[in-house]
Amino acid sequence: MNRKELDPDSSPQAAFGARLRSMREARGWKQEDLAEKTGYSSTHISAVETGRKMPTLRFSRSADIAFGIADTTDTFERQYREIRHGSLLEGFPQYVDYESRAAEIRVFEIGIIPGLLQTPEYATVLAESAVKRGAITTDQAQERVAIIAERQAALVRTPPPLVSVVLDESCICRPIGDPGLMDAQLNRIIEFAEQPNTMLQVAPFTMGTHRTFNLPLYILTMADRSLMSYAESAQRGHLERDNRFVLPMLTAYHQLQAAAPSQAESVSLINQYRKGTL
């Protein structure tokens, strides 16, 4: 049998694969055994172990369950997020972990559609533009798009989280990609608004000073009702878990929702942009 030896120190991805193989063999499992326990093929297991395939969040969590380490501090999910860290702002991997388990998610975004609502095509154009600017590599761009898909998949878990989104009008009027891509993106937002566990509002330019935030913001309510917020600067993100700072932002978010047009009015505004009547 041909066995590819890996140097765990060569890359975070190689370290992930080497650890996966080591833990599998320590239990006397074949690749077929681990495949059955995780819901993946033995070919997929082999590709991850040898570093030919990048692990995903779903795969990492499946491996944690299979090995019985999901509730420990040294999980494959944590290792996966360290691999992804190279293409993400500091603080964001930790936020995504909490977001995937949150009972309620509140979002305010300026300028672009937030990742939770992006179509794959919209996300790809944004990532490719960052590559052209030299901000990230092609591999990192692919990782960003993959992470967005994984975040969105977590929203359809059972029970699903309550998701409230307030978009600044700049999000829907800024053209990204060709007209067809943008039309599909705006349609995706409308579809989001139709879900029973979502609320959507657009904060129009006419709100002026009644708009309570000048930067994008995410606020999470966890299953135990604890709160946390996440915001970004140009170079790093910050996850805040101190209620002394989170509660005022939650209050400001409620004030924003109260001042913004209703969901029906917001959807009507989006449709006007789609039809080019504004």
C-alpha positions in Angstrom: 0.0 0.0 0.0 1.3 3.4 -0.9 1.4 5.7 2.1 2.1 9.3 1.8 4.1 10.6 4.8 3.2 14.1 5.9 5.3 16.7 7.7 2.9 18.3 10.2 5.1 21.3 10.5 4.9 22.0 6.7 1.6 23.7 6.9 -1.6 24.0 9.1 -3.4 21.9 6.5 -0.8 19.1 6.7 -1.0 19.3 10.5 -4.7 18.8 10.3 -4.4 15.8 8.0 -1.6 14.2 10.1 -3.6 14.5 13.3 -6.7 13.1 11.6 -4.7 10.0 10.5 -3.0 9.6 13.8 -6.3 9.7 15.8 -7.9 7.3 13.3 -5.1 4.8 13.5 -4.9 5.1 17.3 -8.4 3.7 17.4 -7.7 1.0 14.9 -10.0 2.4 12.4 -9.6 2.2 8.6 -10.4 5.1 6.4 -13.6 3.3 5.5 -14.6 3.2 9.2 -14.0 6.9 9.7 -15.9 7.6 6.4 -18.9 5.8 7.8 -18.8 7.6 11.1 -18.5 11.1 9.4 -20.8 10.6 6.4 -18.0 11.2 3.9 -16.3 8.8 1.5 -13.0 7.0 2.2 -11.6 8.8 -0.8 -12.5 12.1 0.9 -10.9 11.0 4.2 -7.7 10.1 2.3 -7.6 13.4 0.5 -7.9 15.3 3.8 -5.3 13.2 5.5 -2.8 13.7 2.8 -3.4 17.4 2.4 -4.9 17.1 -1.1 -8.2 18.5 0.1 -8.9 21.4 2.4 -11.1 20.4 5.4 -14.4 22.2 5.7 -16.2 23.4 8.8 -18.8 20.6 8.3 -16.1 17.9 8.0 -14.3 19.2 11.0 -17.4 19.1 13.2 -18.2 15.6 11.9 -14.7 14.4 12.8 -15.1 15.9 16.3 -18.3 14.0 16.8 -16.8 10.8 15.5 -13.8 11.0 17.8 -15.8 12.2 20.8 -14.0 15.5 21.2 -16.7 18.0 20.2 -16.9 19.4 23.7 -13.2 19.7 24.3 -10.9 22.6 23.8 -8.7 20.8 21.2 -11.2 20.1 18.4 -10.7 19.7 14.7 -13.1 22.7 14.4 -10.7 24.9 16.3 -7.8 23.6 14.1 -9.9 24.3 11.0 -10.5 27.9 12.0 -6.8 28.4 12.5 -6.3 27.2 8.9 -8.9 29.7 7.7 -7.4 32.5 9.8 -5.0 33.6 7.1 -7.8 35.0 5.0 -9.9 36.4 7.8 -9.6 39.4 10.0 -8.5 38.8 13.6 -11.5 38.0 15.8 -13.8 36.9 12.9 -13.2 33.1 13.2 -14.3 33.3 16.9 -17.3 35.3 15.9 -18.3 32.8 13.2 -18.1 30.0 15.8 -20.6 31.8 18.0 -22.8 32.8 15.0 -23.3 29.2 14.0 -24.8 28.5 17.4 -26.7 31.7 18.1 -30.4 31.8 18.8 -30.7 35.4 17.4 -28.6 37.3 14.9 -28.9 41.0 14.4 -27.0 42.6 11.5 -26.4 46.2 10.3 -24.4 46.6 7.1 -23.2 49.6 5.0 -22.0 49.5 1.4 -22.2 45.8 0.6 -24.7 43.0 1.1 -23.7 41.1 4.3 -22.2 37.6 3.9 -25.3 35.9 5.3 -27.4 37.2 2.4 -24.8 37.1 -0.5 -25.3 34.9 -3.5 -22.2 32.8 -4.5 -21.8 35.0 -7.6 -21.9 38.2 -5.5 -19.4 36.8 -3.0 -17.1 35.7 -5.7 -17.0 39.1 -7.4 -16.1 40.7 -4.1 -13.4 38.2 -3.4 -11.9 38.4 -6.9 -11.8 42.2 -6.6 -9.7 41.8 -3.4 -7.3 39.5 -5.3 -7.0 42.2 -8.0 -6.1 44.8 -5.4 -3.4 42.5 -4.0 -5.2 42.3 -0.6 -5.5 38.5 -0.6 -4.4 35.5 -2.7 -6.6 33.4 -5.0 -6.6 30.6 -2.5 -7.8 33.0 0.2 -10.5 34.3 -2.1 -11.8 30.8 -2.5 -11.7 30.3 1.2 -13.7 33.4 1.8 -16.5 32.3 -0.6 -16.5 28.8 1.0 -16.8 30.3 4.5 -19.8 32.4 3.4 -21.5 29.3 2.1 -20.8 27.5 5.4 -22.2 30.4 7.4 -25.4 30.4 5.4 -25.8 26.6 5.7 -25.8 27.0 9.5 -28.9 29.3 9.3 -31.1 26.4 8.2 -30.3 24.3 11.2 -33.2 23.1 13.4 -34.5 25.2 15.1 -33.3 28.1 12.9 -32.1 31.3 14.5 -34.1 34.5 14.4 -32.2 36.8 11.9 -32.8 40.5 11.8 -31.0 42.5 9.1 -31.0 46.3 8.6 -29.3 47.3 5.4 -28.1 50.8 4.7 -29.6 52.0 1.3 -26.0 52.0 0.0 -26.0 48.2 0.1 -28.8 47.8 -2.5 -27.9 50.7 -4.7 -24.2 50.0 -5.1 -23.7 47.9 -8.3 -21.6 44.8 -7.8 -20.9 42.7 -10.9 -23.1 42.9 -14.0 -26.8 43.9 -13.9 -28.0 40.3 -14.0 -25.8 39.4 -11.0 -27.1 42.4 -9.0 -30.7 41.6 -9.9 -30.2 38.0 -8.6 -28.7 39.4 -5.4 -31.6 41.7 -4.8 -34.0 38.9 -5.4 -32.1 36.8 -2.9 -32.7 39.5 -0.3 -36.4 39.5 -1.0 -36.5 35.7 -0.6 -34.7 36.1 2.7 -37.4 38.5 3.9 -40.1 36.0 3.1 -38.7 33.4 5.6 -40.6 32.9 8.8 -37.5 33.4 11.0 -36.2 36.6 9.4 -36.8 40.3 9.5 -35.5 42.7 6.9 -35.4 46.5 6.8 -33.6 49.1 4.6 -32.4 52.3 6.3 -32.8 54.9 3.5 -30.5 57.8 3.0 -33.4 60.1 4.1 -33.0 58.8 7.7 -30.0 61.1 8.1 -28.9 61.3 11.7 -31.7 58.9 12.8 -29.4 56.1 11.6 -27.8 55.0 14.9 -24.6 53.3 13.5 -21.9 54.5 11.2 -20.1 51.1 10.9 -21.3 47.6 10.2 -22.3 45.7 13.4 -23.4 42.2 14.4 -25.1 41.3 17.7 -25.7 37.7 18.8 -28.0 36.3 21.4 -27.0 32.8 22.4 -29.3 30.0 23.6 -28.5 31.0 27.3 -29.5 34.6 26.5 -26.0 35.9 26.8 -25.1 38.7 24.4 -22.1 39.5 22.3 -21.3 41.9 19.4 -18.8 42.0 16.6 -17.5 45.0 14.7 -14.6 45.5 12.3 -12.0 48.2 11.6 -9.9 48.1 8.4 -7.4 45.7 9.9 -9.1 43.6 12.6 -12.4 42.6 14.1 -13.4 42.7 17.7 -15.7 40.3 19.5 -17.2 42.0 22.6 -18.8 39.9 25.3 -19.0 42.5 28.1 -22.7 43.5 28.6 -21.6 47.0 29.7 -20.7 47.6 26.0 -23.1 45.2 24.2 -26.3 46.4 25.8 -26.0 50.0 24.6 -25.4 48.7 21.1 -28.5 46.5 21.4 -30.5 49.5 22.5 -29.2 51.5 19.5 -30.1 48.6 17.2 -33.7 48.6 18.4 -33.8 52.4 17.9 -32.6 51.9 14.4 -35.3 49.3 13.7 -38.0 51.6 15.1 -36.9 54.5 12.9 -36.4 52.4 9.7 -39.2 51.7 7.3 -41.2 48.4 7.7 -40.2 45.2 5.9 -43.0 45.7 3.3 -41.7 49.2 2.6 -38.1 48.0 2.5 -39.0 45.2 0.0 -40.8 47.8 -2.1 -37.7 50.0 -2.2 -35.6 47.0 -3.2 -38.0 46.2 -6.1 -37.7 49.8 -7.3 -34.0 49.4 -7.5 -34.5 46.2 -9.4 -36.8 47.8 -11.9 -34.6 50.9 -12.3 -37.3 53.2 -11.2 -35.2 55.1 -8.7 
